[in-house]
Amino acid sequence: MIDRTEFANEIILRENIRNAIKIVKARRLNKTLVGQEQEKELRIIIREFINEGQSAVSTAAIHDNSGLNALEDLFKNTNLLSVFERGYKALTSKKEQRDSYLAHWLSGLKKMLAPEEERKIADQGLDMEKGNEEGSVELSEDIDVDIGDDPKDDPAFIDVEEPEEKSDEEKEKDEITVPGLDKTGRNKAYSDLKNIEKTTLKIFDSLDDSEDRDPFEEYLLKNLFLYADVYENDLESKPEIPAGIEDAEANVPQPEEPAEEPAEEPAEDIANIELQEVIKHLNIDDIIKNLL
């Protein structure tokens, strides 16, 4: 049979140790919170310095050409690069799609930045009505042709089917199409170019001098080519997942997580507390008194 006095002393000892553990944990948590708060304040200060530096740089003319300054404005203050990066990195099936995406971006931008008068060229149909064009030739010679009820029945009739009318979108895609390249990359490039067309033309059309417009276009295309290399390196640096691994992981049944139940701190946790820190917070007098 357990002695009541010994049992009571054991309870008091455990309670004092448990209180000491709580105090030590509270001190450690407080140190962690103080460290996090200091780090947060430091980050705010550094961010302010960075913002001040960027604003100072943005107000200064970096290049000796207005077109290049406008191009930097396009890269920094519009979504052009972010759209290009997302679109490029989204084509992960094969590199041919990404190569096509880049080629059609370059082709589309060349068309987009063509001189204003060229951009406004609209498709003009030929007027086929008799006598409406200068120099039209009148056929006065009688031609003896036996035409039945249906002209197509005549052996001399050359049947030319009217081509199916393409939509405006299909026509625009054809205008930027690079023959022989992947159509998925082309279609993605077409939709992404639509997203950046307005802001790009707004900046480009502000340049009236050809000495500014030409460098703008030249370095825009060159930089996109270089950024594509950067994004390609990003994709190649990611480790490939062996075939079948993803499916295998998906088919593995996941065990249900048991509901968390409140439990008392095990006695083993005491081993994780530094002995000297525990002793500092023990009420030695009470322990000795209860042991006597």
URBEL-V836635 format. One record per residue. N is the residue number from 1. RES is the residue in one letter. PHI is phi in degrees with one decimal (NA if undefined). Layout:
# URBEL-V836635
N_RES_PHI + N_RES_PHI
This chain:
# URBEL-V836635
1_M_NA + 2_I_-75.5 + 3_D_-69.1 + 4_R_-63.0 + 5_T_-63.9 + 6_E_-64.4 + 7_F_-64.6 + 8_A_-64.7 + 9_N_-63.5 + 10_E_-62.9 + 11_I_-64.1 + 12_I_-63.1 + 13_L_-61.0 + 14_R_-63.6 + 15_E_-65.0 + 16_N_-65.5 + 17_I_-65.3 + 18_R_-62.9 + 19_N_-64.5 + 20_A_-64.3 + 21_I_-62.2 + 22_K_-61.7 + 23_I_-64.7 + 24_V_-63.7 + 25_K_-62.2 + 26_A_-63.3 + 27_R_-64.2 + 28_R_-63.7 + 29_L_-62.2 + 30_N_-63.6 + 31_K_-62.0 + 32_T_-64.0 + 33_L_-64.2 + 34_V_-63.7 + 35_G_-63.1 + 36_Q_-65.1 + 37_E_-65.7 + 38_Q_-65.0 + 39_E_-63.6 + 40_K_-62.2 + 41_E_-62.1 + 42_L_-63.8 + 43_R_-62.0 + 44_I_-62.6 + 45_I_-63.4 + 46_I_-62.9 + 47_R_-62.5 + 48_E_-64.4 + 49_F_-62.8 + 50_I_-63.8 + 51_N_-62.3 + 52_E_-63.7 + 53_G_-66.2 + 54_Q_-66.4 + 55_S_-65.6 + 56_A_-67.2 + 57_V_-70.1 + 58_S_-67.2 + 59_T_-84.9 + 60_A_-99.9 + 61_A_-78.1 + 62_I_-81.4 + 63_H_-107.4 + 64_D_-91.5 + 65_N_-134.9 + 66_S_-62.7 + 67_G_-64.0 + 68_L_-71.4 + 69_N_-64.4 + 70_A_-66.0 + 71_L_-65.2 + 72_E_-64.2 + 73_D_-61.8 + 74_L_-61.8 + 75_F_-69.4 + 76_K_-82.9 + 77_N_-114.4 + 78_T_-130.7 + 79_N_-92.7 + 80_L_-58.4 + 81_L_-67.6 + 82_S_-67.5 + 83_V_-65.1 + 84_F_-63.3 + 85_E_-66.0 + 86_R_-61.2 + 87_G_-65.0 + 88_Y_-64.6 + 89_K_-74.9 + 90_A_-77.8 + 91_L_-92.2 + 92_T_-101.8 + 93_S_-65.8 + 94_K_-159.1 + 95_K_-67.2 + 96_E_-57.8 + 97_Q_-67.7 + 98_R_-70.5 + 99_D_-62.4 + 100_S_-66.0 + 101_Y_-58.8 + 102_L_-63.5 + 103_A_-60.8 + 104_H_-79.0 + 105_W_-63.4 + 106_L_-64.3 + 107_S_-64.3 + 108_G_-66.3 + 109_L_-68.1 + 110_K_-60.1 + 111_K_-67.4 + 112_M_-63.3 + 113_L_-94.9 + 114_A_-62.3 + 115_P_-50.6 + 116_E_-54.8 + 117_E_-65.5 + 118_E_-73.8 + 119_R_-64.9 + 120_K_-91.3 + 121_I_-67.5 + 122_A_-111.4 + 123_D_-66.0 + 124_Q_-114.8 + 125_G_-82.4 + 126_L_-84.0 + 127_D_-80.8 + 128_M_-98.4 + 129_E_-72.0 + 130_K_-63.5 + 131_G_75.1 + 132_N_-89.0 + 133_E_-112.7 + 134_E_-67.5 + 135_G_77.9 + 136_S_-66.3 + 137_V_-100.8 + 138_E_-91.0 + 139_L_-90.6 + 140_S_-103.2 + 141_E_-75.8 + 142_D_-75.8 + 143_I_-115.5 + 144_D_-89.0 + 145_V_-129.3 + 146_D_-88.4 + 147_I_-105.5 + 148_G_-84.6 + 149_D_-64.8 + 150_D_-114.2 + 151_P_-57.1 + 152_K_-68.7 + 153_D_-75.9 + 154_D_-70.5 + 155_P_-61.4 + 156_A_-81.1 + 157_F_-73.3 + 158_I_-98.9 + 159_D_-83.7 + 160_V_-117.6 + 161_E_-70.1 + 162_E_-66.8 + 163_P_-65.0 + 164_E_-65.1 + 165_E_-67.3 + 166_K_-84.2 + 167_S_-73.7 + 168_D_-59.3 + 169_E_-64.7 + 170_E_-63.9 + 171_K_-63.9 + 172_E_-66.5 + 173_K_-64.2 + 174_D_-62.7 + 175_E_-68.0 + 176_I_-104.6 + 177_T_-64.9 + 178_V_-99.6 + 179_P_-57.2 + 180_G_88.3 + 181_L_-100.1 + 182_D_-59.5 + 183_K_-77.5 + 184_T_-63.9 + 185_G_-63.1 + 186_R_-64.3 + 187_N_-63.7 + 188_K_-66.3 + 189_A_-63.1 + 190_Y_-61.6 + 191_S_-66.8 + 192_D_-71.4 + 193_L_-62.5 + 194_K_-62.2 + 195_N_-72.1 + 196_I_-109.7 + 197_E_-62.6 + 198_K_-63.2 + 199_T_-68.1 + 200_T_-65.3 + 201_L_-67.8 + 202_K_-62.0 + 203_I_-73.3 + 204_F_-66.2 + 205_D_-70.2 + 206_S_-74.7 + 207_L_-92.9 + 208_D_-97.4 + 209_D_-89.2 + 210_S_-63.1 + 211_E_-68.7 + 212_D_-97.5 + 213_R_-68.4 + 214_D_-65.0 + 215_P_-63.1 + 216_F_-57.0 + 217_E_-67.4 + 218_E_-60.0 + 219_Y_-79.4 + 220_L_-62.6 + 221_L_-66.2 + 222_K_-64.0 + 223_N_-69.1 + 224_L_-63.3 + 225_F_-61.9 + 226_L_-70.0 + 227_Y_-63.2 + 228_A_-60.9 + 229_D_-62.8 + 230_V_-61.7 + 231_Y_-66.2 + 232_E_-65.1 + 233_N_-63.6 + 234_D_-60.8 + 235_L_-68.2 + 236_E_-71.0 + 237_S_-75.2 + 238_K_-80.9 + 239_P_-66.3 + 240_E_-78.8 + 241_I_-87.6 + 242_P_-55.4 + 243_A_-60.2 + 244_G_92.6 + 245_I_-67.7 + 246_E_-61.5 + 247_D_-65.4 + 248_A_-63.9 + 249_E_-65.3 + 250_A_-67.9 + 251_N_-87.5 + 252_V_-74.3 + 253_P_-66.2 + 254_Q_-90.5 + 255_P_-67.4 + 256_E_-72.9 + 257_E_-77.4 + 258_P_-68.0 + 259_A_-65.7 + 260_E_-72.7 + 261_E_-117.3 + 262_P_-64.2 + 263_A_-137.9 + 264_E_-70.4 + 265_E_-63.8 + 266_P_-66.2 + 267_A_-65.9 + 268_E_-65.0 + 269_D_-61.2 + 270_I_-62.2 + 271_A_-67.0 + 272_N_-85.2 + 273_I_-99.7 + 274_E_-62.0 + 275_L_-58.7 + 276_Q_-67.5 + 277_E_-66.4 + 278_V_-66.1 + 279_I_-62.2 + 280_K_-59.3 + 281_H_-104.7 + 282_L_-82.2 + 283_N_-87.4 + 284_I_-62.5 + 285_D_-61.8 + 286_D_-64.3 + 287_I_-64.0 + 288_I_-64.3 + 289_K_-61.7 + 290_N_-76.6 + 291_L_-79.1 + 292_L_-75.0
